[in-house]
Amino acid sequence: MQTTSPRRTLDLRGTTCPMAFVKTRLFLDTLVNGDIASIVYEKTRSNEPLVRSIRSLGHEILSETDTHSLPSFISADVDAASRPPVNTLQLIVIEVQVKK
């Protein structure tokens, strides 16, 4: 009987390609065939080729979801007028099935 590994997650927030791809490849290389992994990365122009690059390695993209995350570094004790504008950070979450 084959058991599946627990789902693993790679958080690439703050990382852009080509380093995001390098980290992704090293991460996926540690998994076994059939494992499913979640990868979270920032939706930026430099990260646009990430999904295509993962596919080029032979892995299957099961899903791709856009999400938003608000920065949590804005202190509540700072006067609202002096706060910098709060922009949302758009994140992408992909589910990848490892194919080896």
N, C-alpha and C positions, 0 to 999 in steps of 0.2 A: 504494500500500500504506500503510495506516494503522498507525503504531506507537503503542504505549501508553507513557505516562510511567511512570517508576519509582514504586513505591508510596511515598506520603508518610505521615508520622505526625505527629499533633498531640498533645502531652503536656499535659493540663490538670490534672495533679496540683497541688493547692493552690489551684485556681480553682473558684469556685462560680457558679451562675447568679445573676444574669443575665449576668455577665461571661464565664462559660464559653460561653454561647451566642453572645455578640458575637464572641469569639475564633474560635469554630467557623465562624461565618458568613464572617468575613473570610478565614479559611484556605480554606474551600471555594470562595469566589469566585475564588481564585487558580488553581484547577484547571480542567481542561477536561472537557467532556462525556465520560463513560465512564471517567474516572480512578477508581481505587479508593484510598481513604485509610483509615488506621487512626486512631482517636481514643481516647485513654486518659483516663479521668476517674475521680474518686473517687465511690463510691456513697454519696451523702449525700441527705438529704431535699430540699435546695435544688436538687440536680442531677436530680431525678426527671423534670422536663419536657424534658430535653435531647434525648432521642431523638425525642419527639413534635415538638419544634420543628424538628429537622433534617428529619423527614418533611414537615412543613408547607411547607418550602422546595421540596419536590418531589424530594428525593434519596431513594435507596433504601438501606435498612439491610439489608446482606447477612448480618451475624451480630452477635451480642451475647454476650460471654463474661465471666463473673465470674471474677476472679482475686484473689490476695492478695499483698501485699508487706509484708515486715517492715521497720520503720524501721532504718536503718543508723547512726543517730547515737549509739547507746549505746556508750560507751567500754568496752573490755575491762578496763581497769585500775581501774574503779570497783568497789568492793565490792558483791557480789551483793545483800546485805541493804539497801544504800542506793540501789539502782537503782529507777527508777520502773517500774511494771508495763508490760510490753511488749504493746501491743495491735496486732493486725494491721490494716492499712489495706486495706479492700476496694476493689478497682478494677474498673472495667468497661472492656472493650476492645470497640469497635464497628468494624465494617468498613462503610464507606459508599461507594456508587457514585454519583458525581456525575452529576446529570441537569440539563442546562441547555436 
